[in-house]
Amino acid sequence: MIGIVEEPAYDLPVGERGGPAQPLISARGLVKHFPVKGGGFMKPKKVVRAVDGVDFDIFKGETLGVVGESGCGKSTTARLLMQLIVPDRGDILFDGETVGGALPLSDYRRQVQMVFQDSYASLNPRLTIEESIAFAPRVHGIAASRAIARAHDLLHRVGLEPSRFAGRYPHELSGGQRQRVNIARALALEPRLIILDEAVSALDKSVEAQVLNLLLDLKRDFGLTYLFISHDLNVVRFMCDRVMVMYLGKVAEIGSRDAIFENTRHPYSAALLASMPKMDPAERTSEPPLSGDPPNPIDPPSGCRFHTRCSFAESICSENLPPLASVSESQSAACLMSVPGSRHSRAPASMEA
């Protein structure tokens, strides 16, 4: 039998993790363009504008949800934060220090971990479960015995009995069990921020609910902060404190959960909310909330990038790029209808309006 170590000696007490409600991580002007092959000689090089000037904060102890259509830049933003890919421009500040500058990447990556959508591809098929979880602590200089003990404790915390699962290989586990292992592995270095990129979207609904509740328990117990990416708005509403809506590489709206779900100020956010499945037949929509496909990210529209699909669009929308402006204490939207004096017919005339 493999014993369970109930309380390993973590480097930082749980009570000190998280801290006050101030930004744990801040993104300023993040830009990532991917070059497109071809185009011909002497022709300008084309790029896919995956992330095109993104600014946001994640506060200590909160869960920030990121939503939007496929291709809007959610996963690229997550990989930029994780430093899996290098931004073309922009800065990432972690607890007030510039990542890659005052804060070395090795120290940063120890405090930020990521859980991916594909639970099987994320694990090395040649390593046992305990070896996968203990691998990163051993790389960072923790003794093998202590790393294994930590792996067993984390398996116990994610609901997998170490005596049954520690010696197994990934192919011997179900999808939900493998995702629990990935969560345990992300916790092995005692991070402060965990990025969850569609971490539950491949799971059955009953298993998904169990994993979501597990994530909430771990957040409470370890004082964690989450960046939670999902297509499922019902899951986002359940999990998140604030929500950021992305469209074609830019932030369309960001605000508290209640502000976004109850009083959205961007037409794209409203279209996403209208697409949520309804249990009541009387509330179901007979017409699609949004028509057409997203524009080509290689050659995005001028002005507001949503104006080609927006029912409120006016000529000014194709001319001016709306700033991400504050519309309330807990909400900001990038829409000219929310900018005083923007010359849109629905915009307020002044700040007092």
C-alpha positions as CSV (number, residue, x, y, z in Angstrom):
1,M,0.0,0.0,0.0
2,I,1.2,3.5,-0.8
3,G,0.8,5.8,2.2
4,I,-0.9,9.2,2.1
5,V,0.9,12.2,3.4
6,E,-1.8,14.4,4.8
7,E,0.0,17.7,5.3
8,P,3.3,18.2,3.4
9,A,5.5,21.1,4.4
10,Y,4.6,23.7,1.8
11,D,6.9,26.7,1.5
12,L,4.2,29.3,1.9
13,P,1.3,29.1,4.5
14,V,-2.1,28.9,2.9
15,G,-3.3,31.9,4.9
16,E,-0.7,34.1,3.3
17,R,-1.6,33.2,-0.3
18,G,-3.8,35.5,-2.3
19,G,-3.4,38.7,-0.4
20,P,-5.6,41.8,-0.8
21,A,-7.8,42.5,-3.8
22,Q,-5.3,44.2,-6.0
23,P,-4.0,43.0,-9.4
24,L,-2.0,39.8,-9.2
25,I,-1.3,40.0,-13.0
26,S,-1.8,42.8,-15.5
27,A,-1.6,42.8,-19.3
28,R,-0.8,46.0,-21.0
29,G,-1.0,46.4,-24.8
30,L,-0.5,42.7,-25.5
31,V,0.0,42.1,-29.2
32,K,0.6,38.8,-31.0
33,H,0.5,38.5,-34.8
34,F,1.3,35.2,-36.6
35,P,2.8,35.5,-40.1
36,V,1.0,33.9,-43.0
37,K,3.0,31.8,-45.5
38,G,2.8,32.8,-49.1
39,G,1.8,36.2,-50.5
40,G,4.3,36.3,-53.3
41,F,7.5,38.3,-53.9
42,M,7.5,42.0,-53.3
43,K,4.0,41.8,-51.7
44,P,3.5,43.0,-48.1
45,K,3.7,40.3,-45.6
46,K,0.3,39.3,-44.1
47,V,-0.3,38.4,-40.5
48,V,-3.1,36.9,-38.4
49,R,-3.9,39.4,-35.7
50,A,-4.6,36.9,-33.0
51,V,-4.2,39.3,-30.1
52,D,-4.2,43.0,-31.1
53,G,-3.8,45.2,-28.1
54,V,-5.3,43.7,-25.0
55,D,-5.4,45.3,-21.5
56,F,-6.8,43.7,-18.4
57,D,-6.1,42.9,-14.8
58,I,-6.7,39.8,-12.7
59,F,-7.1,40.6,-9.0
60,K,-5.8,38.4,-6.3
61,G,-8.2,35.7,-5.2
62,E,-10.7,36.2,-8.1
63,T,-11.7,34.1,-11.1
64,L,-11.7,36.0,-14.4
65,G,-13.7,34.3,-17.1
66,V,-12.8,34.8,-20.8
67,V,-15.4,34.1,-23.4
68,G,-15.9,34.7,-27.1
69,E,-16.3,32.8,-30.4
70,S,-13.6,30.4,-31.6
71,G,-10.7,32.4,-33.1
72,C,-11.3,35.5,-30.9
73,G,-7.9,35.2,-29.2
74,K,-8.8,33.6,-25.9
75,S,-6.2,30.7,-26.0
76,T,-3.5,32.9,-27.5
77,T,-4.0,35.4,-24.6
78,A,-3.6,32.5,-22.2
79,R,-0.4,31.3,-23.8
80,L,1.0,34.8,-23.8
81,L,0.3,35.1,-20.1
82,M,1.9,31.7,-19.5
83,Q,4.9,32.8,-21.7
84,L,4.5,29.7,-23.9
85,I,4.7,32.2,-26.8
86,V,6.4,35.6,-26.8
87,P,4.3,38.7,-27.4
88,D,5.3,41.0,-30.2
89,R,4.5,44.0,-28.0
90,G,3.2,44.7,-24.6
91,D,4.1,44.0,-21.0
92,I,2.9,41.5,-18.4
93,L,3.2,42.6,-14.7
94,F,3.0,40.0,-12.0
95,D,2.5,41.4,-8.5
96,G,3.9,44.7,-9.8
97,E,7.0,43.3,-11.4
98,T,7.6,43.0,-15.1
99,V,7.8,39.4,-16.3
100,G,11.1,38.7,-18.0
101,G,12.6,41.9,-16.4
102,A,12.5,42.4,-12.7
103,L,10.8,39.0,-12.4
104,P,12.8,36.2,-14.1
105,L,10.8,33.8,-16.1
106,S,11.9,30.8,-14.0
107,D,10.4,32.5,-10.9
108,Y,7.3,33.6,-12.8
109,R,6.5,30.2,-14.2
110,R,6.7,28.6,-10.8
111,Q,3.9,30.9,-9.7
112,V,1.7,30.5,-12.8
113,Q,0.5,27.1,-14.1
114,M,-1.9,26.0,-16.8
115,V,-4.5,23.2,-17.3
116,F,-5.2,22.4,-21.0
117,Q,-8.4,21.1,-22.7
118,D,-6.9,17.8,-23.9
119,S,-6.3,15.8,-20.7
120,Y,-4.5,12.9,-22.4
121,A,-2.2,14.9,-24.6
122,S,-1.1,17.0,-21.6
123,L,0.4,13.9,-19.8
124,N,3.5,12.0,-20.7
125,P,2.2,8.4,-21.5
126,R,5.5,6.9,-20.3
127,L,5.3,8.4,-16.8
128,T,3.1,7.1,-14.0
129,I,0.7,9.5,-12.4
130,E,2.9,10.1,-9.4
131,E,5.9,10.7,-11.6
132,S,4.0,13.2,-13.7
133,I,3.0,15.2,-10.7
134,A,6.4,15.0,-9.0
135,F,8.3,15.9,-12.1
136,A,8.2,19.7,-11.9
137,P,9.0,19.8,-8.1
138,R,12.0,17.6,-8.8
139,V,13.2,19.9,-11.6
140,H,13.0,22.8,-9.2
141,G,15.3,21.1,-6.8
142,I,12.9,19.4,-4.4
143,A,14.1,16.0,-3.1
144,A,12.5,13.0,-4.8
145,S,11.0,11.7,-1.6
146,R,9.3,15.0,-0.8
147,A,8.1,15.4,-4.4
148,I,6.5,12.0,-4.3
149,A,4.9,12.8,-0.9
150,R,3.5,16.0,-2.4
151,A,2.2,14.1,-5.4
152,H,0.3,11.7,-3.1
153,D,-1.1,14.5,-1.1
154,L,-2.3,16.3,-4.2
155,L,-3.9,13.1,-5.6
156,H,-5.8,12.8,-2.3
157,R,-6.9,16.4,-2.5
158,V,-8.3,16.0,-6.1
159,G,-10.2,12.9,-5.1
160,L,-7.9,10.2,-6.4
161,E,-6.8,7.6,-3.8
162,P,-3.0,7.4,-4.1
163,S,-2.9,3.7,-3.3
164,R,-5.1,3.1,-6.4
165,F,-3.9,5.7,-8.9
166,A,-0.3,6.7,-8.1
167,G,1.3,3.9,-10.0
168,R,-1.1,3.9,-13.0
169,Y,-0.4,5.4,-16.5
170,P,-2.6,8.0,-18.2
171,H,-4.2,5.5,-20.6
172,E,-5.6,3.6,-17.6
173,L,-7.6,6.6,-16.4
174,S,-10.9,8.1,-17.6
175,G,-11.0,11.7,-19.1
176,G,-12.3,13.1,-15.8
177,Q,-9.6,11.3,-13.8
178,R,-6.8,12.5,-16.1
179,Q,-8.0,16.1,-15.8
180,R,-7.9,15.7,-12.0
181,V,-4.3,14.6,-12.4
182,N,-3.6,17.6,-14.5
183,I,-5.0,19.9,-11.9
184,A,-2.9,18.1,-9.2
185,R,0.2,18.5,-11.4
186,A,-0.6,22.3,-11.8
187,L,-0.7,22.6,-8.0
188,A,2.6,20.8,-7.5
189,L,4.7,24.0,-7.6
190,E,2.3,25.8,-5.3
191,P,1.3,28.4,-7.9
192,R,-0.7,31.6,-7.2
193,L,-2.4,31.8,-10.6
194,I,-3.8,28.8,-12.6
195,I,-4.9,29.3,-16.2
196,L,-7.7,26.9,-17.1
197,D,-8.1,26.8,-20.9
198,E,-11.3,24.9,-21.7
199,A,-10.4,22.6,-18.9
200,V,-13.8,21.0,-18.5
201,S,-15.3,21.3,-22.0
202,A,-14.3,17.8,-23.0
203,L,-15.9,16.2,-20.0
204,D,-19.4,14.7,-19.5
205,K,-21.8,17.0,-17.7
206,S,-21.9,15.0,-14.5
207,V,-18.1,14.8,-14.4
208,E,-17.8,18.4,-15.4
209,A,-19.9,19.4,-12.3
210,Q,-17.6,17.4,-10.0
211,V,-14.5,19.0,-11.5
212,L,-15.9,22.5,-11.2
213,N,-16.8,22.0,-7.6
214,L,-13.3,20.6,-7.0
215,L,-11.8,23.7,-8.6
216,L,-13.8,25.9,-6.2
217,D,-12.7,23.9,-3.2
218,L,-9.0,24.1,-4.3
219,K,-9.3,27.8,-4.9
220,R,-10.6,28.3,-1.3
221,D,-8.1,25.9,0.3
222,F,-4.9,27.1,-1.5
223,G,-5.8,30.8,-2.0
224,L,-5.7,30.5,-5.7
225,T,-6.5,33.0,-8.5
226,Y,-8.0,31.6,-11.8
227,L,-8.1,32.7,-15.4
228,F,-11.0,30.6,-16.7
229,I,-11.6,30.2,-20.5
230,S,-14.8,28.6,-21.6
231,H,-17.4,28.6,-24.4
232,D,-20.1,27.6,-21.9
233,L,-21.6,30.8,-20.5
234,N,-23.6,28.9,-17.8
235,V,-20.3,27.5,-16.5
236,V,-18.7,30.9,-16.6
237,R,-21.6,32.4,-14.6
238,F,-21.2,29.6,-12.0
239,M,-17.4,29.9,-11.7
240,C,-16.4,33.5,-12.3
241,D,-16.3,36.7,-10.4
242,R,-15.6,38.9,-13.4
243,V,-16.0,38.2,-17.2
244,M,-14.0,39.4,-20.1
245,V,-15.6,39.2,-23.6
246,M,-13.2,39.0,-26.6
247,Y,-13.9,39.6,-30.3
248,L,-11.3,39.3,-33.1
249,G,-8.3,39.8,-30.9
250,K,-9.6,42.7,-28.8
251,V,-11.5,43.1,-25.5
252,A,-15.1,43.9,-26.3
253,E,-16.3,44.2,-22.7
254,I,-15.1,43.4,-19.2
255,G,-16.9,43.6,-15.9
256,S,-18.4,41.9,-12.9
257,R,-20.4,38.8,-13.5
258,D,-23.7,40.5,-12.6
259,A,-22.9,43.5,-14.8
260,I,-22.2,41.3,-17.9
261,F,-25.0,38.9,-17.4
262,E,-27.7,41.4,-16.2
263,N,-26.7,44.7,-17.9
264,T,-24.4,44.1,-20.8
265,R,-23.3,47.2,-22.7
266,H,-21.8,45.7,-25.8
267,P,-24.0,44.3,-28.7
268,Y,-21.6,41.3,-29.1
269,S,-21.9,40.4,-25.4
270,A,-25.7,40.6,-25.8
271,A,-25.6,38.3,-28.8
272,L,-23.5,35.7,-26.8
273,L,-25.9,35.8,-23.9
274,A,-28.9,35.4,-26.3
275,S,-27.3,32.2,-27.6
276,M,-27.4,30.5,-24.2
277,P,-29.7,27.5,-24.1
278,K,-33.0,28.1,-22.3
279,M,-35.0,25.6,-20.3
280,D,-38.2,27.6,-20.7
281,P,-39.7,27.2,-24.2
282,A,-41.2,30.7,-23.9
283,E,-37.7,32.2,-23.6
284,R,-36.2,30.5,-26.6
285,T,-35.3,32.6,-29.6
286,S,-36.7,31.8,-33.0
287,E,-34.1,33.9,-34.8
288,P,-30.3,33.7,-34.5
289,P,-28.9,36.4,-32.3
290,L,-26.0,37.0,-34.6
291,S,-25.6,36.5,-38.4
292,G,-22.6,36.0,-40.5
293,D,-19.1,34.8,-39.7
294,P,-16.4,36.7,-37.9
295,P,-14.3,38.8,-40.3
296,N,-10.9,37.6,-41.5
297,P,-8.3,38.3,-38.8
298,I,-5.7,38.8,-41.5
299,D,-7.7,41.9,-42.7
300,P,-10.0,43.0,-40.0
301,P,-12.6,45.7,-40.6
302,S,-11.7,49.3,-39.9
303,G,-13.1,51.1,-36.9
304,C,-15.1,48.8,-34.5
305,R,-14.3,45.2,-35.5
306,F,-17.9,44.2,-34.7
307,H,-19.6,46.8,-36.9
308,T,-20.0,44.4,-39.9
309,R,-22.3,42.2,-37.8
310,C,-23.9,44.7,-35.5
311,S,-27.5,45.8,-35.8
312,F,-26.8,49.1,-34.2
313,A,-23.8,50.0,-36.5
314,E,-23.7,53.5,-38.0
315,S,-21.2,55.1,-40.4
316,I,-19.1,56.4,-37.4
317,C,-18.5,52.8,-36.3
318,S,-16.5,52.0,-39.4
319,E,-14.4,55.1,-39.0
320,N,-13.4,55.2,-35.3
321,L,-12.0,52.4,-33.1
322,P,-13.9,52.5,-29.8
323,P,-11.8,52.7,-26.7
324,L,-12.4,50.3,-23.8
325,A,-14.1,52.9,-21.7
326,S,-15.6,52.7,-18.2
327,V,-19.4,52.6,-18.2
328,S,-19.8,52.0,-14.5
329,E,-17.7,51.2,-11.4
330,S,-17.6,47.5,-12.3
331,Q,-17.8,47.5,-16.1
332,S,-16.0,48.7,-19.2
333,A,-17.1,48.3,-22.9
334,A,-15.5,49.1,-26.3
335,C,-18.6,50.4,-28.0
336,L,-19.3,53.9,-29.3
337,M,-22.8,53.7,-27.9
338,S,-21.2,53.9,-24.5
339,V,-18.7,56.7,-25.2
340,P,-20.1,60.2,-24.5
341,G,-19.9,62.5,-27.5
342,S,-18.8,59.7,-29.9
343,R,-21.3,60.9,-32.6
344,H,-23.2,57.7,-32.5
345,S,-27.0,58.4,-32.3
346,R,-27.3,56.2,-29.1
347,A,-24.3,57.6,-27.3
348,P,-24.8,59.9,-24.3
349,A,-24.3,63.5,-25.0
350,S,-22.0,64.2,-22.0
351,M,-20.5,62.4,-19.0
352,E,-23.5,63.3,-16.9
353,A,-26.0,61.8,-19.4
